[in-house]
Amino acid sequence: MITLTDKASVELWRIISEKSMGDSYLRVGVRGGGCSGFTYTLGFDDSRSDMDIFFRRKWQPQDLKIVCDPKSFLFLNGMELDFEEDLMGRGFKFKNPNATNTCGCGESFRA
């Protein structure tokens, strides 16, 4: 399962509302690259494939829909997506229990 914190949900809903993407899916994944081997991908998609793994985050005024391709899910199962805002900046943070090593910026990992 992939979960979202309340802070991540608030920020995602803000983006969806601001860009009028009410029926979009949040697509979470990984691809090869980065300084540790894999890098996270995060974006919005208008549709999902039959192969995608699908999650719903109950949220008001509308549920957030999360999709992940099966290959990425092998590396992301159990991951929590958070959102942080501090003096150093703001952005989404991936809390991945499958990562055995991460880079200093937190954008890539090794599993």
Helices and strands as residue ranges (DSSP letters): E 3-4, H 6-18, E 25-33, E 37-45, E 53-57, E 64-68, H 70-76, E 80-86, E 89-95, E 101-102, E 108-110
